[in-house]
Amino acid sequence: MSTPFVVNERVLCYHGPLIYEAKILKADVWDESNTKSGVVGPHFFVHYKGWKQTWDEWVPLQRLLSFNEANVALQKALMAQASAAASSSSGGNKGKAGAGSGGGSGGGAGGSGGMGGSTAARGGRKDGRGTKRGREEDDNSRRPEMKLNVPEVLKVLLVDDWEAITKNNQLVPLPRSPTVVEILQEFKEYVMNMDKQTSLRDRDLVLPTIISGLTVYFDRSLGANLLYRFERPQYAEIRKAYVTGPKVLVGQEKDMSAIYGAEHLLRMLVSLPQMVASSTMDAESVGLVRDYVNELLLFLVNERDRMFLTEYQSSSLQYQNISRS
């Protein structure tokens, strides 16, 4: 099975919500009989530049990006967004915020990922394709941007979420209640009952499409982009219990949006600007999505005491050993 990446290739790789420079050490195609994570298809064993070998891991194709100037720019944008979210946290969270800037790696040294991207940008290959890359950059700069207004209280929750998992070896207990599906349905009902003077346009027509799109994107991006490394064994167990396991009846499989909750939904929402940047959405569509997602963020703030965890679940020593293997 041919893949766009080969062994020893220099790539960029998603880890949590951030992107890091990496090198492919091995490649394999997993099926239901040999998958190590519950995900099937092409997988690549990568080493993250500047990180110890203990962080080496198998990743699916969806987490890899070609090493080019456009993707390095995306890497920088994600790192800047994470740093801004961390630095704007309340004074009591300053210590955690500094670590939070490296949230995707869980290593507490987020500067490593940023430095990797900066070096790559300065030392890009001069292989005669500069004109083509220049056109790609021009096309990218003309694409509409989606700027979200992430409330401060949600930024603090993101940093706390990062710390609980990557520093304290804790997990979000699953299945969650309410689930992503239930949260989005509640939001739909909330919007439909809003005053008619709201600035949200074409609610009857647009809202169902927005809700459906967010649900589908969550299901498709969770395993590839939204999990920290420490959560992957749990994800494999959940897929076995609800999707691929021998006790799961055909037709009764569950989507991840019916199992995960607000913590992972928030991670997805703050990553939407990067998703939109790599899409072909026109300016009007981007504006509609932005307005509804900003309203959803405010909805999460108002309902945060009911929707977000106050305490994460401690993991067993056995689980911690599995996550490091």
Disulfide bonds with the S-S distance in Angstrom:
none
